[in-house]
Amino acid sequence: MRTADNTPQAMSLLITDGMRDDERGRRQIGPITTVQGDTTKARGVRIAVLCTAYHLESINYDAWSVNNVVWRLPQIAPALRSCASDGLSF
């Protein structure tokens, strides 16, 4: 990608379902955090985010998914929009 004055600009593409499942000390499940995205954008790198969608009917039958994922689905899109550079969240 280039800027208006034709200077190359760094860009990163993040393709994700938006959920994090970390086991550092204790298990942490939820939408991605924006810390790394904020740090990356602060360095002048633009971030484009492509979110793979959860279809409720595909996860609403399994007890683990119902207890750990389904109720967090509304939190995913705002977190991904926050991580993406302006206009680059799909």
PyMOL commands that set and color helices and strands:
alter all, ss='L'
color gray80, all
select helices_A, chain A and resi 35-42+56-59+63-68+70-83
alter helices_A, ss='H'
color red, helices_A
select strands_A, chain A and resi 11-16+19-23+27-31+46-51
alter strands_A, ss='S'
color yellow, strands_A
deselect
rebuild
show_as cartoon
